[in-house]
């Protein structure tokens, strides 16, 4: 069953175009993570927060990514990483066109 992973942490930049340019290699590498279906990058420059919302094929993949990503961020000096894994209500999400399917199939 697909799992949604939400992650956020203190992030002091860069933001905007500079963020997109500097983190493009990291962004591409995330596609190679086992079980990763998609990611939406999140940012809040006013509160100095960064993060993402991910869809993984299963809970094991989501948990493994969260552990790896938390360790990577902490090695970069991020003190606190919040990560939460959720089940998805596919039928209600479909009403709002939630991207919880892959090529027209429920995940």
C-alpha positions as CSV (number, residue, x, y, z in Angstrom):
1,X,0.0,0.0,0.0
2,X,1.4,3.4,-0.9
3,X,2.5,5.7,1.9
4,X,2.8,9.5,2.0
5,X,5.8,10.9,3.8
6,X,5.9,14.5,5.0
7,X,9.2,16.0,6.0
8,X,10.1,19.5,7.2
9,X,13.1,21.1,8.9
10,X,14.9,24.4,9.5
11,X,16.3,25.6,6.2
12,X,18.0,29.0,5.8
13,X,18.3,28.9,2.0
14,X,18.9,29.2,-0.7
15,X,15.3,29.7,-1.9
16,X,13.6,30.3,-5.3
17,X,15.6,30.1,-8.5
18,X,18.9,29.8,-6.6
19,X,17.5,26.8,-4.7
20,X,16.4,25.1,-7.9
21,X,19.8,25.7,-9.5
22,X,21.9,24.5,-6.6
23,X,19.8,21.4,-5.7
24,X,19.1,20.1,-9.1
25,X,21.5,17.1,-8.8
26,X,20.1,16.2,-5.4
27,X,16.6,16.4,-6.9
28,X,17.5,14.1,-9.7
29,X,19.1,11.6,-7.4
30,X,15.9,11.3,-5.3
31,X,14.3,9.6,-8.3
32,X,16.6,6.7,-7.8
33,X,15.5,6.1,-4.2
34,X,13.9,2.7,-3.8
35,X,10.1,2.9,-3.8
36,X,9.9,6.6,-4.5
37,X,7.0,7.5,-6.8
38,X,7.0,11.3,-6.6
39,X,8.1,14.3,-4.5
40,X,6.7,17.8,-4.1
41,X,9.3,20.2,-2.7
42,X,8.1,22.6,0.0
43,X,9.6,25.9,1.2
44,X,8.7,28.7,3.5
45,X,11.4,31.5,3.3
46,X,9.6,33.6,5.9
47,X,9.8,30.9,8.6
48,X,13.1,29.5,7.3
49,X,11.6,26.0,6.7
50,X,12.2,23.5,3.9
51,X,10.9,20.0,3.2
52,X,8.9,17.9,1.0
53,X,5.9,15.6,0.5
54,X,6.7,12.2,-1.0
55,X,4.7,9.3,-2.2
56,X,6.4,5.9,-1.7
57,X,5.3,2.4,-2.9
58,X,5.2,1.1,0.7
59,X,6.0,1.9,4.3
60,X,9.4,0.2,4.3
61,X,10.6,2.5,1.5
62,X,9.2,5.6,3.2
63,X,10.8,4.7,6.5
64,X,14.2,3.9,4.9
65,X,14.2,7.1,3.0
66,X,13.2,9.1,6.1
67,X,16.1,7.6,8.1
68,X,18.6,8.2,5.3
69,X,17.4,11.8,4.6
70,X,17.3,12.7,8.3
71,X,20.9,11.5,8.7
72,X,22.0,13.4,5.6
73,X,20.4,16.6,6.9
74,X,21.8,16.2,10.4
75,X,25.3,15.8,8.8
76,X,24.7,19.2,7.1
77,X,23.9,20.8,10.5
78,X,20.1,20.5,10.6
79,X,19.2,19.8,14.2
80,X,15.6,18.7,14.0
81,X,13.9,16.8,11.2
82,X,10.2,16.2,11.4
83,X,9.0,13.2,9.4
84,X,5.6,11.6,9.4
85,X,4.3,8.7,7.4
86,X,0.6,8.5,6.5
87,X,-1.8,6.2,4.9
88,X,-3.8,7.6,2.0
89,X,-7.6,7.7,1.5
90,X,-7.5,7.2,-2.2
91,X,-11.2,7.5,-2.9
92,X,-11.5,10.9,-1.1
93,X,-8.2,12.1,-2.6
94,X,-9.5,11.3,-6.1
95,X,-12.3,13.8,-5.6
96,X,-9.7,16.5,-5.4
97,X,-7.5,15.0,-8.2
98,X,-4.9,14.0,-5.6
99,X,-1.8,12.5,-7.4
100,X,-2.1,9.1,-5.7
101,X,-2.0,7.0,-8.8
102,X,0.6,6.0,-11.3
103,X,-0.4,6.2,-15.0
104,X,-4.1,6.0,-14.2
105,X,-3.8,3.1,-11.8
106,X,-4.3,3.3,-8.0
107,X,-1.1,2.7,-6.1
